[in-house]
Amino acid sequence: MSARLLIGLFGLVGILVSGIVSTIFHFEMVSRVNAILPKEQQVAELGWYLPKALRLHREYRLHFPGGRLLLKWQVAVAAGLVSLLICAWSLGFFSY
């Protein structure tokens, strides 16, 4: 097995792990925000799109100004993107 393929496999595992971790952080934010908001203003756990995610992040910052979950989520997403770039490099996507 070549070193480049092994690095690509580690990148793929990094993508999977960071995706799972970021999802866990996001659902934790949803549960904390929903515990504070009234029933009619709560955020649904399914059906995500950009404005809904931005609303969740805004509500989380508003109700938990010292909360670290949003930062942890951002770090997990960034780690996933870096892993994606590593995996793409190892498969030769940036070769010409």
Summary of the structure (lengths in Angstrom):
residues: 96
radius of gyration: 17.1
end to end distance: 22.9
largest distance: 55.6
contacts: 239
relative contact order: 0.20
helix: 76%
strand: 0%
